[in-house]
Amino acid sequence: MTTTATAVATTEVARRAANHRSGAARSAVNLPAMKIVLNGEPREVTEGISVVGLLEAADYVHRRVAVEVNREIVPKSRHGERILREGDRIEIVHAMGGG
């Protein structure tokens, strides 16, 4: 792996790890944060996070979910490319089994 590729991979790993940590840990690695609203609750996340990153951070990774950003449904095929912005309002609905 080249030096540049290693640096990019390291940055990506740090960004993903920060998405799983509290705000205090995030500031320790100096990643910028932004505020969003997730299911009606204010939340601080790493700037530039995608829908996939948010799903990972919010423990929805292995669930069947529908995601809406600012009242627009984001198809699952676009979760990785849909980058969230400051002030976005996200609703995540997950299917529950049972009877």
VOBA-1610 file (N, C-alpha, C; in pm, whole numbers, padded with zeros to 5 digits, always signed):
BEGIN
Met+00086-00117+00000Met+00000+00000+00000Met+00090+00123+00000Thr+00056+00222-00080Thr+00137+00344-00084Thr+00113+00428+00040Thr+00202+00524+00061Thr+00189+00612+00177Thr+00057+00687+00173Thr+00017+00737+00055Thr-00109+00810+00042Thr-00227+00718+00071Ala-00225+00598+00016Ala-00335+00504+00040Ala-00343+00468+00188Thr-00228+00450+00252Thr-00227+00420+00394Thr-00286+00534+00476Ala-00250+00657+00440Ala-00303+00774+00511Ala-00453+00784+00493Val-00502+00761+00372Val-00647+00767+00346Val-00719+00659+00426Ala-00664+00537+00424Ala-00726+00427+00498Ala-00727+00456+00647Thr-00618+00511+00699Thr-00609+00544+00841Thr-00711+00650+00877Thr-00726+00751+00793Thr-00824+00858+00817Thr-00965+00801+00818Glu-00995+00713+00725Glu-01128+00652+00717Glu-01156+00568+00842Val-01057+00492+00886Val-01074+00411+01007Val-01100+00502+01127Ala-01025+00611+01139Ala-01045+00705+01251Ala-01183+00768+01245Arg-01229+00803+01124Arg-01361+00865+01109Arg-01471+00767+01151Arg-01459+00643+01106Arg-01560+00544+01142Arg-01559+00515+01292Ala-01442+00506+01349Ala-01432+00480+01492Ala-01494+00595+01570Ala-01471+00717+01524Ala-01524+00834+01594Ala-01677+00835+01590Asn-01736+00780+01486Asn-01881+00775+01477Asn-01942+00689+01586His-01863+00600+01643His-01912+00511+01747His-01881+00561+01887Arg-01811+00672+01899Arg-01769+00721+02029Arg-01853+00839+02073Ser-01836+00874+02197Ser-01905+00992+02250Ser-01842+01118+02196Gly-01905+01230+02220Gly-01852+01359+02178Gly-01715+01387+02235Ala-01688+01345+02359Ala-01557+01369+02422Ala-01449+01293+02347Ala-01475+01169+02313Ala-01375+01092+02241Ala-01355+01149+02102Arg-01462+01196+02039Arg-01453+01254+01906Arg-01361+01375+01907Ser-01376+01462+02008Ser-01293+01581+02013Ser-01148+01546+02041Ala-01124+01432+02105Ala-00987+01390+02133Ala-00911+01360+02005Val-00980+01318+01900Val-00914+01293+01773Val-00935+01408+01676Asn-00994+01517+01724Asn-01010+01642+01649Asn-01087+01628+01519Leu-01191+01546+01517Leu-01276+01538+01399Leu-01391+01636+01416Pro-01419+01718+01315Pro-01527+01815+01327Pro-01662+01746+01343Ala-01748+01809+01420Ala-01881+01753+01445Ala-01988+01846+01390Met-02106+01791+01371Met-02221+01871+01328Met-02344+01818+01399Lys-02447+01901+01402Lys-02571+01863+01470Lys-02677+01826+01367Ile-02744+01714+01397Ile-02857+01669+01317Ile-02970+01637+01413Val-03085+01600+01359Val-03196+01553+01440Val-03227+01412+01392Leu-03216+01315+01482Leu-03241+01175+01449Leu-03363+01127+01524Asn-03466+01091+01451Asn-03592+01045+01510Asn-03643+01142+01616Gly-03634+01271+01584Gly-03688+01375+01672Gly-03596+01419+01784Glu-03478+01358+01796Glu-03385+01390+01904Glu-03258+01454+01848Pro-03210+01563+01908Pro-03084+01622+01862Pro-02970+01523+01882Arg-02878+01524+01789Arg-02763+01432+01796Arg-02643+01498+01729Glu-02526+01474+01783Glu-02403+01525+01724Glu-02331+01409+01657Val-02292+01430+01531Val-02223+01326+01454Val-02101+01388+01387Thr-02015+01303+01335Thr-01897+01349+01264Thr-01938+01415+01133Glu-01881+01529+01106Glu-01907+01601+00982Glu-01874+01511+00863Gly-01962+01510+00762Gly-01939+01431+00642Gly-01983+01286+00651Ile-02053+01251+00758Ile-02099+01113+00774Ile-02206+01081+00671Ser-02205+00958+00623Ser-02308+00913+00528Ser-02422+00848+00606Val-02528+00815+00533Val-02640+00743+00596Val-02589+00610+00651Val-02502+00541+00576Val-02446+00414+00624Val-02371+00436+00755Gly-02290+00540+00763Gly-02215+00569+00885Gly-02307+00596+01002Leu-02416+00669+00977Leu-02513+00696+01083Leu-02581+00568+01128Leu-02617+00482+01033Leu-02679+00355+01069Leu-02586+00271+01155Glu-02457+00272+01122Glu-02358+00200+01203Glu-02350+00260+01343Ala-02340+00392+01350Ala-02325+00460+01479Ala-02448+00444+01568Ala-02566+00433+01505Ala-02691+00424+01581Ala-02736+00278+01600Asp-02651+00183+01567Asp-02679+00040+01585Asp-02798-00011+01503Tyr-02810+00035+01381Tyr-02916-00013+01291Tyr-02859-00098+01178Val-02730-00130+01182Val-02662-00195+01071Val-02727-00323+01024His-02762-00411+01112His-02815-00542+01072His-02967-00549+01078Arg-03030-00434+01070Arg-03176-00430+01073Arg-03230-00386+00938Arg-03350-00428+00909Arg-03417-00380+00787Arg-03478-00245+00821Val-03431-00142+00752Val-03475-00006+00785Val-03516+00070+00660Ala-03595+00173+00684Ala-03625+00275+00584Ala-03569+00405+00641Val-03502+00483+00557Val-03440+00607+00601Val-03497+00723+00522Glu-03532+00826+00597Glu-03584+00949+00537Glu-03495+01064+00585Val-03447+01145+00491Val-03368+01263+00524Val-03444+01384+00472Asn-03479+01473+00564Asn-03554+01594+00529Asn-03679+01562+00448Arg-03751+01461+00494Arg-03879+01419+00437Arg-03869+01353+00300Glu-03747+01312+00262Glu-03727+01239+00137Glu-03669+01102+00168Ile-03731+00997+00114Ile-03681+00862+00137Ile-03549+00845+00061Val-03452+00786+00131Val-03322+00756+00070Val-03320+00606+00042Pro-03318+00568-00087Pro-03315+00424-00118Pro-03190+00358-00060Lys-03202+00232-00023Lys-03090+00160+00037Lys-02968+00164-00055Ser-02989+00161-00184Ser-02878+00163-00279Ser-02799+00295-00274Arg-02856+00398-00211Arg-02789+00528-00202Arg-02742+00563-00061His-02758+00472+00035His-02718+00500+00173His-02571+00535+00185Gly-02485+00471+00108Gly-02341+00497+00115Gly-02300+00629+00056Glu-02375+00678-00041Glu-02337+00803-00108Glu-02411+00925-00054Arg-02516+00905+00023Arg-02592+01018+00076Arg-02522+01072+00199Ile-02456+01187+00183Ile-02382+01250+00292Ile-02477+01344+00366Leu-02474+01337+00498Leu-02560+01422+00580Leu-02496+01559+00600Arg-02581+01659+00624Arg-02536+01796+00645Arg-02590+01849+00777Glu-02523+01952+00826Glu-02567+02021+00948Glu-02716+02051+00939Gly-02790+02016+01044Gly-02932+02049+01052Gly-03025+01951+00985Asp-02971+01849+00917Asp-03059+01750+00854Asp-03148+01684+00959Arg-03268+01649+00915Arg-03363+01577+01001Arg-03378+01437+00942Ile-03337+01338+01019Ile-03336+01201+00972Ile-03436+01120+01054Glu-03514+01040+00983Glu-03605+00946+01048Glu-03564+00807+01003Ile-03545+00717+01098Ile-03512+00578+01068Ile-03626+00493+01124Val-03685+00413+01037Val-03792+00323+01078Val-03743+00182+01052His-03752+00095+01153His-03708-00043+01131His-03824-00139+01149Ala-03822-00244+01067Ala-03925-00347+01072Ala-03904-00435+01193Met-04012-00469+01258Met-04004-00559+01373Met-04089-00681+01344Gly-04032-00797+01373Gly-04106-00920+01353Gly-04192-00953+01474Gly-04272-01051+01458Gly-04355-01094+01571Gly-04500-01107+01528Gly-04579-01135+01623Gly-04719-01157+01586Gly-04813-01114+01692
//
